Amino acid sequence: MILDQNVELISFSKDNTKVDFLPTGDIFQFLSEDILINQFLGNTITGSANNIYLRVYEEEGIEVFPLLGIKSSSEFRYNNDKAVWSGECKGINYEVVFKLVNESIWFWNIDLKGSNKKVDILYAQDISVANKGGTITNELYMSQYLDHKVIEGVNGFVVSSRQNQSQGNKFPYLQQGSTNTKIIGYSTDGMQFFGKKYKLTDEPELLDKNLPNVNYQYELSYTALQTETFMLDNKSNVTFYGVFKANHELAVTDIEFSDEVNLALKSLNNSTEEDKLIRSEDIKIKDEFAGDVLTSSTLTKEEIDRYFPNRMMEEVHHGKLVSFFTNDHRHIILQEKEIETERPHGHIITTGIDEMRVSSGLITSTNYMFGVFNAQVVCGNTSLNKLMSTTRGLLNILKNSGQRIYVKYENKFRILTMPAAYELGVNHSKWFYKLENDMIIIESYAARDKADIILTVKSENNKEYEFLITNQLVMGSNEFEQPCKVIRVDNKIVISPEEDTFLYSNCPEIHYNMNVLEAKFEVGNDSIFYEDGKARNGTLLTIKTDNTSNFKIVIQGCMDNSRDEVLECYDIEIEKKKFEELYTRLTCGFNLSIEKENSEYNIDKINEIFWWYTHNALTHYAVPHGLEQPGGAAWGTRDVCQGPLEYFMATQHFELSRNIIEEIFRHQFKETGEWPQWFMFDNYNMQQDDSHGDVVFWPLKVIGDYIKATGDISILEEEVEYRHFPHGEISEKETILEHVKKAIMSIKGRFLYDTALISYAGGDWDDTLQPANKELKEKLVSSWTMALAYQSIKQLSEVLIDKEENYSNELMEMANRIKDDFNSLLIKDGVIAGFAYCEDSEKIEYMLHPDDNKTGINYRLLPMTRSIISELVSEEQAKKNIALIEQHLMCPDGVRLMNNPATYKGGVIEFFQRAEQASNVGREIGLQYVHAHIRFIESMAKFGRAEDAWKGIFTINPINIKDEVKNAEIRQSNTYFSSSDGCFNNRYEFQENFSKLRSGDVKVKAGWRIYSSGPGIYLNQIVSNVLGLRFTAEDVIIDPIIPTDLDGLNFSYKIGDKKAIFIYEVKGNNEIQEVLINGIKVETSSLENLYRESGVKINRNKVNNLLTKDENIIRIKLV
């Protein structure tokens, strides 16, 4: 069988614009050249996200009737010129006509006929207004840059939406309104229209309510318009229109193009009768598939006690238990929590990593609580090798993505959506569906040692059901792109790419096996859903079982034919145990405990999040992608040098760390000495051809970190390839030392004038502050990049002193020049400027500084913290930095990047891309980017502020976060959230009410999850800088920052292969008085720290000689 990835369409075209309808009358896609105007691709089973609703007002309430597509009872007809839906409901005859008049304008004309009926119309349309490839890759991201401007005109509200992020040097624009009926209500995001409870009810929340008239700029751009109510006596007409423009350079300020709309409407009214209408095929879903979604009843307290007796860290919301953890690191979410969260609970499971070398050929799968049991199933490259599609949106609107399960219940096949409970372990997910007299339990888990994902379904009471499993296949990047072959061999279904596809050209032997076990089954396509038995969706593979109480599907990922494809007899408990052993090794047996009961610090939260952030960090490293960010597959050069390497060096995985560093150096451009912003680390030769100005320093920093920690100077003699600029072809090899020297030369080439100030180039860490023009790239200086440069180059000099003394001295001179110019040129009136604009060698203009009268921003966090971490500034200046952070940047949910947001003027940029373009208040735009908060923790540890460091750790721990952050909204408790976002509807509210973030008078919610270097950095701070355990070639360093409230804290961790328990006796300000190992006082020497009495170092050989017991006690006395 070939799944051709095609779909039957009815199309209307005018010049560059094309509208594709499915035979059901649902919109599939709305395209103008490569710009996708709608957001979700419709399907013939669940329809499309848009619709037009007729609402009839009766004494007993409002009745709502969809008029378009499979969800309606309309007859669908069309000809070459228009599409028509007609029918009758509640005694009202209706006809809806869609007509594309020209490439820019279309109309939805609704004729109603009835008597004595009070009605109104809801128009609802999902919108993207962005490049189709970008939208399909991540529709949430595209929505973050789509600005909605709502203006009241002659016929009420009009919504104009401008895509602020350039799409091929253009800014597409969409306007929607009515030509003849007053629009009295609107909403702009699907989260408003559908509501969080849609995941349970399958009914849009606003269908029978007035629209809120609020411009909510979130991540599901969706225009809804509500007409005024009117009495239907005989005939009435309502007409909606759409205007699309390929480019709208300026911000939207008015209702535009009215003359064009009127002219088009006039031509529409004057048009003569076109060709005879053709009735579309009458597509009927079989009656056995016409049931409602199947949701679970909630669990009683007794049932919760029975299934989950050993609970800890229970979360209570509005008086109800909504989630908790167990003592074996499982996290359970109850239905009551899922319906309260905007971001659905989800999980990524992955085969266990190689602990020595960079892993390849791992299989990973994403699943969601609301009934997505596997999605984005992929072996190898997480963007290009997908077996199954990615889940779209946040609310489970279109239910055909990934892998879904229908169960025949009460004579209907009903798709399983919301369970009673959702259990997560690092390698598994488990759904509990409580039905009448039964519990269906579904598990999806990853094997430890092979690239296999296993799905099990069982009836707890051994009741037999028929099941239908749908799988939307991709075999490449995205659905509807590349055909694939499906062959059944006994119980095995083999899926592989067709020979003329992109995937086949790069991975000719890649294939996936789906082994269906313990049940008889039939393999088919979507034809099973329709009365006429005709296949219509070229992406769906269906598996229908006979009556059974349980079955299993094992998905095997095979990168090539060398894989052993013998099917394992998997047992989930055995695989869980293997992962527990893996994680115990990876975390070095990390555990904190304390006998004191009244400590203000709940250290169980740290133990639990250490386990889960290890999972998150491994996902970011080994299979790069996240829940909101399904596209990944590459290492960001900056990112891999932080999260993965900081984690693996803190946990003493030095061989793996070296292997990662070698891979990083293999991607340096020979011609420039710079690194790409990102690169793929598999058999796809892809990497970006440019980078931000700080990127070149990160490989230099980590090579220094590694040599300092291990003494392994031999890495510098390792010969690795370069890549040719700009396309990344593999070039000749040189030693890593020569790579380092080439990078240093590129940095020197960026010095401005006769200074050691380094040009900004493509930007720095904050992706939202990318320069708006070439002049800023060349003449702007980032003080944060300068601090990073000093830290990296100074450390390089120190580790090279015995290898190349002359070159080491040259580097130290370079570092000192950077230090001198930083302190003399970038600090004014005691404040480090975020940026300096150097017009020439004599004139410096300070930006993001109190002297800045252009941007409205006076203080920037990053240089304040990095200059402390790198010991670049004096103790006096460091104190000023901290005081400024406390005064201007500290908020209840953490520190913010700047004291004010960048000014938003409808998305048109003046200084910085993204910061001035994004319409959504999220990610870096919301200014509490958690990564930066973690670096604040590091700076507090460096300076010796124990309470601040520990408070910072708990502020961003998601477990029962309201304990620490009173204004926090609930969020998934076992995943890293990359930002804490103020609950503002849009950028204008954000600008006007920014001060409420400091006072805590506005709620804050979680941003995107998992895909970040943050989890690895966070765990490194806990081990290396807060608990203070670090390593050098010769020494073990003990340099803790512990509040007196944690006197008696025990820290279990392995040193090499020896188990140790560190006991901190804290009586004062963290100056170490003595260290005893197994009762023996050891000789120590002091560390150097510019800002405080620091920790000590102990000869590593002496430590190893004293670690003679199965459980070694290291007692640290702090005074």
Phi, psi and omega in degrees: 000136175251123169269106191279356179064014178264165177216140180287131187227153171244117192244148174232130185228142169220109180054244186275354186253138182221132178243124181251122174254149170281161179300344177279350185091008175271147175290129170269303177206154182233105190240141165234107193053241182259013180267120177272116184278318172277177187249320184250135176282121183289169177216163188276358179262309181251002174084208180236168185284338182272167169185170170239129186244132170267126180246126182250124183268114178245166180301324183276357178142191182259130172256137187240134182231116172290140185254349185241141164078193188297335181279352181259174173255020185286151165272132184251124178228163182199163166220200183290346191245336187204165174241141186226132173241133181217158180172195183217140173209136179052037179078011179249124173271138181225153171217126177248129180239125172257132177220127173271105186283315174210185186292348184250341190224139175218162181228147167245108184255121185242115175257130179238145176220124180183184181222139173054045178238129175270122188220165162211175183236136170252126175254129184222126185217122171287139183224147177239308179054051182205168178308134184299317180300318178294321180293314180295328177292316180199094181292334180294317180297316181297324178295331181294344182245010180263108184275128176255127175242120182253121182231140179268126181238202183301321181252038177084209188286140173235134180252120176248131185235120181247129176281110187282340179269129185305132176244091184064043180067020176230161181235088185300155189218141177225134175238137180225135180191198179237148180266343190215000183226139183289128175268115184257350182217152178206159165215161189235357181223144180298335178295329175288311189290312183275321180082156182296329182281355177304328180300336178261314190274334186064021178233127176303134187293329185266006183303324183245027180229167172286142177292151193281347183058046178231131177273093180264114181263086182247226190239011179227069185305124189202113181270124172238135179234136181242123177283164169295156175283151178211154177276126179269105175235104187076248188246146172216157179226138172232131179234125172257153179226160172227139175236126177243136173232133183294335183211127176228093189296321187265160174296152181280127178232340184221169168281116185250170171065023181298321180298320179295320179296315181296320179296317179295321179295321179296316179294327178294315182291332182269357184290147178273168182298132181271194179303156179300141180288140177256130177282127178294154178306141184278093183274117179240131173287135178306146182302327182289347176254010186266015181278168177288167172299155181252111178249159183271151165289159178282160179277142172281167178301321181295321179291321176299317179297324183288315182280330186224072185287332186256081184261150175211161180048053179292140177250126181244130181229125183052041176079002181245142171291127184237338176197167179190171174245166175241169184285359175245032172065033169262148176240130183241130178246129178268157181307325183299332178276319184303323182282359178255355186252139175289316180272118184293146177294131181214174185206151174238123179248146188211147171306152179295143184281163168283126185276357182244327185227162177302127185285151174218155176069022176286152173253142180221154180213142177253138177224161182227152183300324189281022171104026170254107190271332169208136174211161185044046173289123187207138175250124182086227186300119189285349176259326193251347186249024189294137168276312184242160185283168179269146175292138182256134176074191185243357192237005179063045183286306178259120195256044180241358182280155176061215181248124180237160181231126171257141176236136180281110188224124184056045175070011178231140169283117184236133183284131179286126178240268190274120177275176173283323182211153183226115184254134181236132167236171187298335179240012183210159170227150185216131181247137178245112179252108181270111178249178178293117177066023177198161171229117173269125182245126182240134178231141172232127183215158179259141174284154180284315195251350178230158182280068184232138171244131185242128175250128176236141178230130179211148172268125182297328181260017177057033174281146181261138178223158165271139179238148171234123180251122176258143181225114177274109185273151181237304186049058180160227184267308185217159179297156179065029180238310188233125179293157179219158179262140178232120181233131175262130174233100184057241182270006184250133174251118182259127183238127183214160181283153171291157190290336183262025181258161179298319181298315180298322182295334179261328182226074189296339182256002183295138174199163178234141175249130172249108182262116181261120189237153171070018176199146171285145185207162174237142179256136179204203178230200185285356179301338181297339184278339193253148179298327182274359176065023182262135177282138183229340184242109185283017179245346190266125169255127180245145176232116181248125180267158166286179176303128181202153177265349180197154172201171183219142172234123177252118178262119179255126175265124185235104180292330177205184185278000181279348183292140172288113184259013175298131186282126178279151173269084189285143173233122186298327181292323178293317180293323176299318180297319178299319179290324176299318178295319178299312183292326177296321176292314183298323183270004181057030179068028184308132173196138174247145175208157178205140181279333182299131184269340187258019178295140178284353182257120178273090187287346173300328177298322180290318178302316184289318183286335175299319178294311185285324177288338170297315175302312182298318180295321179292324177297312179300322183281310193270325181225072194301108170183173181220191180284310177275348184237076184292333176282137179193255171072354182234161169265125164290130183304313179298319186291314184292334177286347180254277188308296183300312185289323176295320179294310185291330176283325176295329180262014170065032175264072190283328179294317176295320179300317179298318181298321178295316181298318178299319179296321178299314182292338177291348185251011176289138178284128182294317187288329186251339186078358180266169174252156173288159176299323177211160176207150174274143187245030179234211184277006174266121183273072184231132171201153182291153184265002176216182181198168174285163188292343180271345192299323183298336184280335186292315175299326177292322178295315187286331176293323175292317177303314184295313181295321179297321183283329189245337188073009184279078181289346182295340180300332181291339180266356177292129179268126178226159184286161162260176167240146177280142176272138006257355192266353172085019176295145183292133180248189183288168182266149166215167179293156178299328176299319177293325174300316179300314182296323178295322178294318179299320178298320180295324179294315179300328178291349179260000176297136181270128175056231180255022181255179171255020172287136188253132182297150184293327182057233186278000180133192174225207187302321183282103184297341181281348182254035174294137186297145184281341183208172183296324181298318178294322177302320189270333189244354178270146178236128175268120179292331176295315178299322178299317180294319177296319179299314180300312182300315185291314185287321177299315180294320176302315178302317183294320183279345181264358188301323180273345182270310181217089188298316182297316180292324176300316179295323177297318179293321180294322176297319178297316179298318180294324175298316178299317180298313183297315182288328175300308185288330182269332188248338186253355177247125178227128180057036177079007182239127176286125176290139174298318177220156170234129177261115186257091180299319175206189186289346183256334190248122177238127176251126185270132178239153186053055187205155179306336178279353184282114178250017181250312188272341185078009180245132186245339184220138179235130185295313195305311180292334179292318181282316183294328179290335174281313180304320183273358184055041181276332182249160180292167177299322179297316179291324178299320178297320177297318178303312183296319179297319179293321177298314181296323185281322191245338191240344183280131177229164180303330181263012176126182181275146179256155187294327182214165183277349174212152174286158171300143182292130180256125180232057178078008174100002177272133188264148175239314182245312191230132173291158177067306179301326180259359182256324187292131178270345182266142177265085183202172179052222182295335183300322180287351170076352170256082178268119195298326177308314181292325176297323178296320176294330173297318176302316180299319180292325177293322176295318179300319184278346177093021180264087189297313183298319180294320180295315182290321176298320179298324179296317183283333181300326184251010174280121188287349183287120182045052189297336180293343173299325184258322184243098189295332182264017181277138169282155178293151179205170179302133192266352183243014180236143173295132173251129190283345178209158171246113192252127175299141182278069175255144182290328184201177185295328181290319174298320180299311180298318186287329187242024184303326183298338180293340175292323180288324181277346183080016183273008174228145179290155175232145184229168185279144175269205183297153191241147166078306190283088182195155171283351184305314181302317179295320179293318180301313181292326175297320179299319181298311184285308193276323190246337178262305172285338166082026179260116179224169183226143166235179181301321185257338193229156162260128181258133175237111189216064188279157172234097188235126175295151180298335178296342179257025172304127181095006180298133175253135181232110179268131183194151178269139168252107190064236178255015182255128178282133179229149172239114177272129177244120183262116174259106191251112180244348184204226192265031170073020169276128185281123178273316178198160177231131177241132175248116185051042176085355182258123178290134184248151178286133180233160170230153188281149171272158174264133175212125185297338192248345186202166168294116191262189182280200184230163172238145183232134180307129187296321179296320179296320178299311182300323181292335181268347180274077189255353186255166175295329179223106187263134183259123175244109184261126184242118181258119183247131182238000000 
